[in-house]
Amino acid sequence: MPDKAPMRELVFSRYDPEVSSYKAKTFREQLQTRRSVRDFSPEPIPQGALEDCIQAAASAPSGANKQPWTFVLVTEAELKKKIRQAAEEEERAFYGGRAPQRWLDDLEPFATGPEKPFLETAPALIVVFAQNSGNEPESRHYYVQESVGIAIGMLLTALHFSGFAFLTHTPSPMRFLRELLERPRNERPYLLIPVGLPAAGCLVPDLQRKSLDEVLVRR
C-alpha cells in the first residue's frame, strides 16, 4: 500500500458575512464584463503575467491529484502562423461540409467562418493539453475531462481578472496541435486560447445572459 499523503494545517481566510457578500458581488460584476474577443491588438503583453495565470490554473483540484494538464505558451510568430494555417484547414472542412446544417445555422448570427486571423494577431496563444496518463508505464489518470475543465475555468478567470482579452477556440479535430507543438502521445489537445488586448474599436455581439432564476434551482 502507498504511504499516506503528508498533512499540514489549512491556510484559510474567514470573512465576516458582509465582507463575503461584497466580495462575491464585486467578483460577479467583474466576470459579467468578460466577452469572447476575435479582434486583437498586436501589442505585446507581459509573459510573466500569463505565467502567473497558468500557475493559478495549475492549482486546480484533480482526480487523485494527478494534475493531468499541460499548458503550452506560444508567442513565436512563425509558430503562430503554422497553427493558424493548420486550424484554418480544419475549419474550411468544418464549414464546407463536416458541420451539420443546424450547427451552421446557430453560428450564423455571430458571423464566424474558417478564417482565423486572431491566431496570428494575438500576442500569445495558450494551448491546453489533457494528459490521458502519466509518462510511466501503466500509469493512469482519473477524471481527466473534469479536472482539465476546472483548470481551464480557473485560467480564464485569472486572465480576465488580470486585464486580458481571450477566446476559447476549438478547431476540430485538433491533432495538428500535438504535432506542431511536439507533445507526447499521452497528451490530447483540449483547448486553444488566443490571449491579448482587444483592438481599438473591437466589437462583440450584444448578447443577453440567462437570468439567475433561469440557471439556479433553490431547494
N, C-alpha and C positions, 0 to 999 in steps of 0.2 A: 504493500500500500504506500502511496506517496505521502511524504510528510505534510502536515497541516501548514497552511499559509501562515506566516508570521502576522501578528496582530499589533495594532497601535491605536491610541485613542483618537477618536474622530475630532477633527477641527471643524467646528460648525458655528456660524453666526446666527444667533436667535434674535429676531427683531420684535419690537412691540407691534401689536396688530395694526396700528395706524401707519407705521413705517412700512410694513409688508404691503398694505393696501396701496400706499403711494408708489412704492417701487413697482408693483405689479401693473398699476395703471400707466405709469410712465413708460415701462417696458413695452406694454401693449401698444401705446400710441406711437412709439418709435418703430416697432415692427410693422405697423399698419402703413407706414410710408414706403415699405420695400416694394419694388417692382422689378420685373424682368426687363433687362436692357439689351437691345441689339445694336445700338448705335453708340460706339465707344470713342472716347478721345484717345489718341495715341500717346499722350503724355505718360511718362513713367510713374510708377507708384512704388513706395518703399518695400523692398523684398523682405526686410526684417519684419514688417507688419504682417505680411502674408504668412511668413513662417510662424509667427505667434498665433495667427488664426488657425493654422494647420495643427499646431501643437495643442491648442484648445480643443480642436475636434478629436484629436487622438486621445483625449482624456475621457472619451465616451465609454459608457459601460458596454461590455461584450460578453457573449456566452463563454463561460469558464475562463474569462479574462484572456482569451486568445488574441484579442486585438487584431481581427482579420482584415486589415486595411493597409493600403499603400497609397500615398499621395505623391504624385509627380508634378513638380512645379516647372512649367515650361515658359521661358522668356526669350529663347533664341529665335531670331526672326526666321531663319531658314527652316527650322523645325516646325514652327507655327504654320509656315506656308505649306509644308508637306501634309500637316494634319488637316489644313483646310482643303487641300486638293483631294485627299482621301475621303474626307467627310462629305464633300460635295458629290463625289462619285456615288456614294451610297444614297445620298439624298435625291439625286436625279433618278435613281432606280425606284426610290420610295414614291416620289411624286409622279413618276412616269408609269406606274402600274402596280407596284408592290402594295401600296396602301389601299384599303377598301374605300369606296366612294364616300361612305358615311364619315369616315375619319377626315377625308379631304374637305367635305362639306363643313365639318365642325371647325376646321382650321381656317377656312376661307375668310372669316371676318378679321383675322389677325394678319392677313397679307403675308404669310410666311411662304417660303419657297426654297428651292435647292441651293440658292446662292447664300453663302455664309461668310461674308467679308469680315465679320466681327472676330472670326478665329485668327485673323492676322492683325486686325486693328487693335484689339485689346492688348494691353502691355503684358498680360500674363494669362496663362491657361493652367488650371489645376485639374489634373486627370486623376480620378479616384478609381482604384482597383480593389476588388474584393478577393481576398485570399481564400480559396476553397479548402486549402490545407496548409500546413507548415512546410518547411523545406526538408524536414527529417522524414525518413521512410515511415510509413504507417501513421504519421501524424494526422490529426483530424481537428477541424474547426466546427463550431456549433453556432446555430442561429446567425449564420453569416449575413443573410439579407437584412435581418432585423438590426444586427449590430452595426453594419455599414450604413444603413439608413439613418440610425440615430446619430452616428458620427457626422454624416453629411448635414443633417439638420443643425447640429451644433456649429459646423463650419460656416454654413450660410448665415446663421445668426451672428457669428463672430465677424464675418465680412461686412455685413450690413452695419453692425454696431461700430465698426472701425471706419465707416465712411466710404466704403467701396460699392460700386455697382457690379452686377454679375448676371449671368444667365445660366440656367440648368439646361444643358444641351445633350440629347441622346440620339445621335445618328445610329441607325440600325441597319445591319449589325455593326459592332464596334471593334471587331477583331483587329482591324488595322492599327488601333492604338497600342495594342500589346506588341505588335511587330515594330512599329515606328519607335516606340519608347523602350524596346528591348527588355520587356518584362518576362519573367518565367511563366511556364505553362500553368502553374498553380494559381496564377492571378488572372482575374477576369475583369475587363473594363466595365465599370459601373456607371460613371458619370463624367462628363466633360464640362468644365465650368470656366468660361471666359470671365476675367476679372479686370476691372479698371475704374475709370471715371466716365460718367456719361458725356457724350459730345455736346457742345453748345447747341441749344435748341432741341435736344433729344425729346422725341415724342413717344408716348406709351398709350396703349388702349385705355379708354375711360371705363374701367371695369367696376362692377359692383360686387362686393363680397357678400356672402350669406350672412344673415344676422346671427347673433348669438343663439337666439331661440331656435334657429334652423339647424344648428350643429350641436347643441347641448341638450341632453336629456337629464332632468333632475329627478331623482327618485328618493 
